[in-house]
Amino acid sequence: MRGVNGLLLGVALALLSACMVPSAKQKANQPITYTPMKDNVRPAPRFKLEKPSVLDEAEPDKAPAKQTPAANVPLPDKIVRVLIAENSKSAYIKHTGRVNIYTQDKSKKYKISNAGTVSIKPAKNGQVQVGTLVAKQPIFIEPVGNTTLTLDKNGYTGTFQVIPNANTFTIIERTPLENYLYGVLPHEMHHTWALEALKAQAVAARTYTLKSIENKSEEPFDLYNDVRSQVYRGSAQVYDSVKKAVDQTRGQVLSYKGELFYTYYHGNCGGGTDHVSIWNEKAPHIKPLAGASCKFDSHSQSFNFKQDIAKSLAEKYARAQGLKGTLSSVKISKKTSTGRANLLTLKTSGGSKQVRCADFRIATGMRSCKITKITVGTTKMHVEGHGYGHGIGMCQDGAHGMAKQNYNYKQILKQYYPGSTLAVVR
């Protein structure tokens, strides 16, 4: 998913965008349990949605409705497992207070009462060493009370699980869902933006998270900490605005026909979002992701763009598509109704071929497929157009624009996910 003002993890990752819910309270270090599929019968959704509100029936007036904070309703908090580091050969975890360190089976354990640093490194015979504890099984670092853990300048409040991998190790944070969202929101939408926009982002991020972990019971972790899932840098620092947005929408998710869906979002749609199929051909065709008009994003600097891209990146992509020789032109061969390029024709000295603009954008780092001009020079490809990101789901600049015009978060969600239902997860 998209980070604030183009936070990138490499060109490809930065431009990729980017449910299981417990029925009883989940303990922090319990494995997440799932109901397996049996035969060809699809199991009932493993969550309960209460107080549904079809967003198409939201009040048409712009005045924000008075809401009873969802945080007043006690709700169980899902534990999510976030990949913090992988294939590491050394790490130093700073802790501000007491920590408990123990093996998964708790046959070995000890505690450190004062602030300090715990070192992690691979040990012999596929083991891992955490502090003074050495084992071939996962080792946990559990902060006690208000203790925070710091890795690579990012602060975390959940429990670290260190998993040995031959000569390396992986670190996974196990943290409550709502705490995770405290760490996601400021990296996906600026914390100074209007509260109603942040609340819409909180609902979208919560829904996306729960949908993403639906079928992860056999995986060692649920989510990446970058744009492959959502950008997350720990929840030790929580902005007041972010806390309000998460707490006031606590447990609230979007569904369509009784099921969660991937609530994609992006920076700026350039005047209208598009059907999810132009970006992800395998995505289900559902109304909330079928595209929506937008007249609220033109205030942003991201609405218009001019960009020079190294010609070598485009030629590298062309070669991967079987085109040899020097790139001579890139033409739009098919557009959507909103003006977003769907198909491009690449022409080289060795031939020409139609390609999906969504793939070309990821490969080259192009800001958007809503292109108004594209020319190929000697060393650079010049592109002009509108928007930033894939253009599917919620337009974050549009959400901000709506909030500044006094629309509430329900109306924002209605605008960008039409036909969806807002409900509380139990």
LINZIQUI-V600711 format. One record per residue. N is the residue number from 1. RES is the residue in three letters. PSI is psi in radians with two decimals (none if undefined). Layout:
N,RES,PSI
N,RES,PSI
//
This chain:
1,MET,3.04
2,ARG,2.34
3,GLY,3.09
4,VAL,2.18
5,ASN,0.74
6,GLY,0.57
7,LEU,2.17
8,LEU,2.59
9,LEU,1.33
10,GLY,2.75
11,VAL,-0.84
12,ALA,-0.83
13,LEU,-0.69
14,ALA,-0.43
15,LEU,0.12
16,LEU,1.65
17,SER,none
18,ALA,none
19,CYS,1.32
20,MET,2.31
21,VAL,2.30
22,PRO,2.59
23,SER,-0.24
24,ALA,2.86
25,LYS,2.31
26,GLN,2.29
27,LYS,2.61
28,ALA,-0.59
29,ASN,0.25
30,GLN,2.45
31,PRO,2.56
32,ILE,2.29
33,THR,2.56
34,TYR,2.64
35,THR,2.04
36,PRO,2.73
37,MET,2.46
38,LYS,2.19
39,ASP,-2.33
40,ASN,0.24
41,VAL,2.21
42,ARG,2.22
43,PRO,2.73
44,ALA,2.64
45,PRO,2.41
46,ARG,0.69
47,PHE,2.80
48,LYS,2.22
49,LEU,2.15
50,GLU,2.75
51,LYS,0.97
52,PRO,2.59
53,SER,1.89
54,VAL,2.13
55,LEU,-0.42
56,ASP,-0.29
57,GLU,0.20
58,ALA,2.62
59,GLU,2.40
60,PRO,-0.32
61,ASP,2.75
62,LYS,-0.30
63,ALA,2.23
64,PRO,2.30
65,ALA,2.63
66,LYS,2.17
67,GLN,2.51
68,THR,2.09
69,PRO,2.26
70,ALA,-0.37
71,ALA,-0.32
72,ASN,-0.27
73,VAL,2.10
74,PRO,2.20
75,LEU,2.56
76,PRO,2.66
77,ASP,2.07
78,LYS,2.44
79,ILE,2.20
80,VAL,2.63
81,ARG,1.98
82,VAL,2.25
83,LEU,2.05
84,ILE,-0.63
85,ALA,2.46
86,GLU,2.63
87,ASN,0.70
88,SER,2.64
89,LYS,-0.21
90,SER,2.63
91,ALA,2.62
92,TYR,2.06
93,ILE,1.98
94,LYS,2.45
95,HIS,2.42
96,THR,-0.15
97,GLY,-2.59
98,ARG,2.46
99,VAL,2.57
100,ASN,2.35
101,ILE,2.20
102,TYR,2.74
103,THR,2.87
104,GLN,-0.68
105,ASP,0.02
106,LYS,0.39
107,SER,-0.40
108,LYS,2.33
109,LYS,2.68
110,TYR,2.97
111,LYS,2.66
112,ILE,2.12
113,SER,-0.47
114,ASN,2.89
115,ALA,2.62
116,GLY,-2.76
117,THR,2.34
118,VAL,2.23
119,SER,2.58
120,ILE,2.36
121,LYS,2.72
122,PRO,2.62
123,ALA,3.12
124,LYS,2.73
125,ASN,0.67
126,GLY,0.30
127,GLN,2.99
128,VAL,2.53
129,GLN,2.15
130,VAL,1.91
131,GLY,-2.13
132,THR,-0.01
133,LEU,2.24
134,VAL,2.31
135,ALA,2.79
136,LYS,-0.16
137,GLN,2.92
138,PRO,2.53
139,ILE,2.40
140,PHE,2.47
141,ILE,1.91
142,GLU,2.01
143,PRO,2.48
144,VAL,2.37
145,GLY,-2.23
146,ASN,0.25
147,THR,2.41
148,THR,2.67
149,LEU,2.37
150,THR,2.24
151,LEU,2.21
152,ASP,0.75
153,LYS,0.10
154,ASN,2.37
155,GLY,2.39
156,TYR,2.63
157,THR,-0.14
158,GLY,-3.07
159,THR,2.33
160,PHE,2.35
161,GLN,2.09
162,VAL,2.06
163,ILE,2.12
164,PRO,2.43
165,ASN,1.39
166,ALA,-1.89
167,ASN,0.19
168,THR,-3.05
169,PHE,2.82
170,THR,2.50
171,ILE,2.22
172,ILE,2.34
173,GLU,2.30
174,ARG,2.02
175,THR,2.62
176,PRO,2.55
177,LEU,-0.86
178,GLU,-0.60
179,ASN,-0.72
180,TYR,-0.75
181,LEU,-0.57
182,TYR,-0.61
183,GLY,-0.28
184,VAL,-0.85
185,LEU,-0.84
186,PRO,-0.21
187,HIS,-0.15
188,GLU,-0.34
189,MET,2.42
190,HIS,2.36
191,HIS,-0.24
192,THR,-0.06
193,TRP,2.90
194,ALA,2.49
195,LEU,-0.72
196,GLU,-0.56
197,ALA,-0.74
198,LEU,-0.62
199,LYS,-0.71
200,ALA,-0.70
201,GLN,-0.68
202,ALA,-0.78
203,VAL,-0.75
204,ALA,-0.77
205,ALA,-0.68
206,ARG,-0.78
207,THR,-0.78
208,TYR,-0.70
209,THR,-0.89
210,LEU,-0.63
211,LYS,-0.66
212,SER,-0.50
213,ILE,0.27
214,GLU,-0.82
215,ASN,0.82
216,LYS,0.29
217,SER,-0.53
218,GLU,-0.04
219,GLU,2.66
220,PRO,-0.35
221,PHE,2.88
222,ASP,-0.70
223,LEU,2.57
224,TYR,2.87
225,ASN,0.32
226,ASP,-2.86
227,VAL,-0.11
228,ARG,-0.42
229,SER,-1.67
230,GLN,2.57
231,VAL,2.23
232,TYR,2.25
233,ARG,0.57
234,GLY,2.87
235,SER,0.40
236,ALA,-0.63
237,GLN,2.08
238,VAL,2.09
239,TYR,2.52
240,ASP,-0.75
241,SER,-0.68
242,VAL,-0.75
243,LYS,-0.75
244,LYS,-0.77
245,ALA,-0.76
246,VAL,-0.82
247,ASP,-0.67
248,GLN,-0.17
249,THR,0.33
250,ARG,2.21
251,GLY,-0.09
252,GLN,2.35
253,VAL,2.92
254,LEU,2.51
255,SER,2.87
256,TYR,2.10
257,LYS,0.74
258,GLY,0.09
259,GLU,2.55
260,LEU,2.73
261,PHE,2.89
262,TYR,1.88
263,THR,1.30
264,TYR,2.64
265,TYR,2.87
266,HIS,3.05
267,GLY,-1.02
268,ASN,2.27
269,CYS,-0.13
270,GLY,0.54
271,GLY,0.09
272,GLY,2.42
273,THR,2.93
274,ASP,2.99
275,HIS,2.40
276,VAL,-0.44
277,SER,-0.40
278,ILE,-0.31
279,TRP,-0.71
280,ASN,1.75
281,GLU,-0.43
282,LYS,-0.09
283,ALA,2.54
284,PRO,2.53
285,HIS,1.70
286,ILE,2.68
287,LYS,-0.74
288,PRO,-0.33
289,LEU,0.49
290,ALA,0.00
291,GLY,2.68
292,ALA,2.63
293,SER,2.76
294,CYS,2.19
295,LYS,0.45
296,PHE,0.10
297,ASP,-0.02
298,SER,-0.21
299,HIS,-0.34
300,SER,2.59
301,GLN,-0.32
302,SER,-0.12
303,PHE,-0.73
304,ASN,2.56
305,PHE,2.63
306,LYS,2.28
307,GLN,2.35
308,ASP,2.22
309,ILE,2.41
310,ALA,2.21
311,LYS,-0.53
312,SER,-0.57
313,LEU,-0.74
314,ALA,-0.68
315,GLU,-0.60
316,LYS,-0.74
317,TYR,-0.72
318,ALA,-0.73
319,ARG,-0.66
320,ALA,-0.38
321,GLN,0.11
322,GLY,0.16
323,LEU,2.14
324,LYS,2.81
325,GLY,-3.03
326,THR,2.37
327,LEU,2.24
328,SER,-0.51
329,SER,2.73
330,VAL,2.08
331,LYS,2.54
332,ILE,2.13
333,SER,-0.26
334,LYS,2.36
335,LYS,2.78
336,THR,3.08
337,SER,-0.35
338,THR,-0.08
339,GLY,0.13
340,ARG,2.31
341,ALA,2.26
342,ASN,-0.81
343,LEU,2.48
344,LEU,2.64
345,THR,2.06
346,LEU,2.30
347,LYS,2.20
348,THR,3.10
349,SER,-0.21
350,GLY,0.00
351,GLY,-2.91
352,SER,2.77
353,LYS,2.51
354,GLN,2.38
355,VAL,2.80
356,ARG,2.30
357,CYS,-0.62
358,ALA,-0.71
359,ASP,-0.70
360,PHE,-0.69
361,ARG,-0.79
362,ILE,-0.73
363,ALA,-0.57
364,THR,-0.28
365,GLY,0.28
366,MET,2.39
367,ARG,-0.64
368,SER,2.75
369,CYS,0.03
370,LYS,1.36
371,ILE,2.37
372,THR,-0.35
373,LYS,2.37
374,ILE,2.17
375,THR,2.59
376,VAL,2.13
377,GLY,-2.79
378,THR,-0.79
379,THR,-0.22
380,LYS,2.73
381,MET,2.15
382,HIS,2.26
383,VAL,2.41
384,GLU,2.61
385,GLY,-2.71
386,HIS,2.55
387,GLY,3.06
388,TYR,2.11
389,GLY,-2.98
390,HIS,-0.31
391,GLY,0.38
392,ILE,2.43
393,GLY,-2.42
394,MET,2.24
395,CYS,1.97
396,GLN,-0.71
397,ASP,-0.63
398,GLY,-0.71
399,ALA,-0.73
400,HIS,-0.75
401,GLY,-0.72
402,MET,-0.75
403,ALA,-0.66
404,LYS,-0.36
405,GLN,0.31
406,ASN,0.36
407,TYR,2.56
408,ASN,3.02
409,TYR,-0.53
410,LYS,-0.70
411,GLN,-0.59
412,ILE,-0.80
413,LEU,-0.65
414,LYS,-0.70
415,GLN,-0.77
416,TYR,-0.26
417,TYR,1.11
418,PRO,2.40
419,GLY,-0.07
420,SER,2.91
421,THR,2.33
422,LEU,2.27
423,ALA,2.93
424,VAL,2.28
425,VAL,2.28
426,ARG,none
//
